[in-house]
C-alpha cells in the first residue's frame, strides 16, 4: 500500500469502519513507514482532544451522507 492510498482510507481506519483486508494492508504499511506512523498518531490525538472538549451532537444521516460525498469528491 502506498501512502496516498492509506490517506484515502484513514478516516475509516481511525473509526474502525474498514474492511479487515484493507486494515491489514494499512497496518503493514504503517509498520514500515515512519511518516505515516506520525501522521496517524497525530490524527488520533486530534480526534481524542476534540471528543474530550466538544459536546457531541447527533448529525442526521442525510447530512453525514452528503458530507462524505463532498469529501470523497475533493479527494479525487
C-alpha positions in Angstrom: 0.0 0.0 0.0 1.2 3.5 -0.8 0.9 6.5 1.5 -1.7 8.1 -0.8 -3.9 5.0 -0.6 -3.5 4.9 3.1 -4.6 8.6 3.4 -7.8 7.8 1.4 -8.7 5.1 3.9 -7.5 6.8 7.0 -10.8 8.1 8.3 -12.4 4.6 8.1 -9.3 3.1 9.7 -9.4 5.5 12.6 -13.1 4.9 13.1 -12.7 1.1 12.9 -15.1 1.1 10.0 -13.0 -0.7 7.4 -12.7 -4.0 5.6 -10.3 -6.3 7.6 -8.2 -6.9 4.5 -7.6 -3.2 4.0 -7.0 -2.8 7.7 -4.2 -5.4 7.4 -2.7 -3.6 4.5 -2.7 -0.3 6.3 -1.1 -1.8 9.4 1.6 -3.5 7.4 2.3 -0.1 5.7 2.4 1.7 9.0 4.9 -0.7 10.4 7.4 0.3 7.7 6.5 4.0 7.2 7.6 6.4 9.9 5.9 9.5 8.4 2.5 7.6 8.3 3.0 6.5 11.8 3.5 10.1 13.0 0.5 11.3 10.9 -1.9 8.6 12.2 -0.9 9.2 15.9 -1.3 13.0 15.4 -4.8 12.4 13.9 -5.7 10.1 16.7 -4.7 12.7 19.2 -6.6 15.4 17.4 -9.8 13.2 17.4 -9.3 12.4 21.1 -8.8 16.0 22.1 -11.9 17.1 20.1 -14.1 14.4 21.7 -12.9 15.4 25.1 -13.5 19.1 24.6 -16.5 19.4 22.3 -20.1 18.4 23.1 -21.4 15.5 21.0 -24.4 16.2 18.9 -26.2 13.8 16.6 -25.8 14.6 12.9 -28.7 13.5 10.7 -27.8 10.5 8.5 -28.6 12.5 5.3 -26.2 15.3 6.4 -23.5 12.6 7.0 -24.1 11.1 3.6 -23.8 14.5 1.8 -20.7 15.4 3.7 -19.0 12.1 2.9 -19.9 12.5 -0.8 -18.4 16.0 -0.8 -15.2 14.9 0.9 -14.8 12.0 -1.5 -15.2 14.3 -4.4 -12.5 16.6 -3.0 -10.1 13.6 -2.7 -10.4 12.7 -6.4 
